[in-house]
């Protein structure tokens, strides 16, 4: 049993050093040995990809944020199901009831955003704001 | 702690208020898209019903008091006192909001659902006996109130208020959480009684850990109760938020945060009182002074009430500085009185300010007594109580606080606090002068007649204020009995 922090974390330190050495070494070797060609096509972000058009900071619909936020919410809630599955056999009925309460709460949230029109992507007149 | 067992029915009885409010809040949220009525008083009625049921639940829980969920919650007189208080504040917020939401053409159900969630969080804070549960309650209460502060989405100032409240509030909660983490690291437990036992025990951690943790948690909570020097957010938020929400923010979350304050510092951190009492002393004095002197300069009534609420937080901190059971009881009594008078005063402002809240200036009160004598009379009661004139709840609140401070030999703090109250009289009296000694101005000419709900929103807190001022014994006895926190 290692008895100090230094001993306990020594392997981590070794691994970090190795990783840095490998990355640095490969970059150095390719810099020393590689051919250097510089022209416009070569300097583009994706040499053989699609030609970049315009600025990356363009405006896009606020709906993306809404959907993004909703996705994160429900994704995180779904994540809770995984640990639940693991301990389900041990906790039996207790786990079932707890998860039932949890899922009912999620579903009422889901029902709310659905009915509020937060998921209607195409609707022009925003149903989410019934002015 | 037995995790794999069902909560007993006793646990559920003690958790009843939170349960009722959460279910009602969810129901309101889900009912809204089904009923499809933009402004309807139905949701307001439902939320008042839910809050009344919650108060009933709290009293039922009190009849079966004791720890719940293996010590996560502690339902005692102290918890029930604050649980009922925040629910009463909730009711007093719903009453003026009927008219307000209709006037601003805002959606009703979400407002009430958020209010119920926020109150549920505050109930959890009031009865929590474990640091993580306190944190969860704090978050439930805060997140709902951030949204409420920005409820009028098209209003720039409301948006500013919500953003400021959110950013600074999140910092404050993060501070609190750092403190909790340190406590867990140092003592290996987050149960308040257990933390106290470890601090007093033979294997007490180095005092520096506990001291730093207490200081960090103090910062987080001082933010929430808007005590100087952590008060910067309060004036902007109270001014920008919709007026019923300002009323709610200045009473509900504040009372719950003080409940947490008292419970943590009078139980877990009581053994190290020598370390934190000077800090609270300074904070109390600063809050009273900054609040009162800044309020002198305000011309916007909501902003003035915000500074006054900072000053009142200072008075309650004086009671905490006393660090005695008498002080705890005084703080409880004061918070009850303060809730009534402050929510009432904000309700008058909400009534007077008109559509879009355009009349918020002190000048707007000119001649209110001629046009609506009842409104003016009610506001007079609230303002006199805020000053601390006898026969009002504010007087006995201040009296008990300074008495507790003197009993703990805090002579200087008492003297400075009393001087502060004298300063405060000036800016409250200015409104009285406007109401009674001037001809009606534009705002008063535009004022709408009182609706039944608004009338109730003014009369109920006035009755509460006078009741506490004329029969203080009943509430004070209860507070005194329940200030003996489980250690």
Interface residues (C-beta under 8 A of the other chain):
Chain A: X90 X91 X92 X93 X94 X97 X105 X108 X109 X111 X112 X115 X116 X130
Chain B: X3 X4 X5 X6 X26 X29 X30 X32 X33 X34 X36 X38
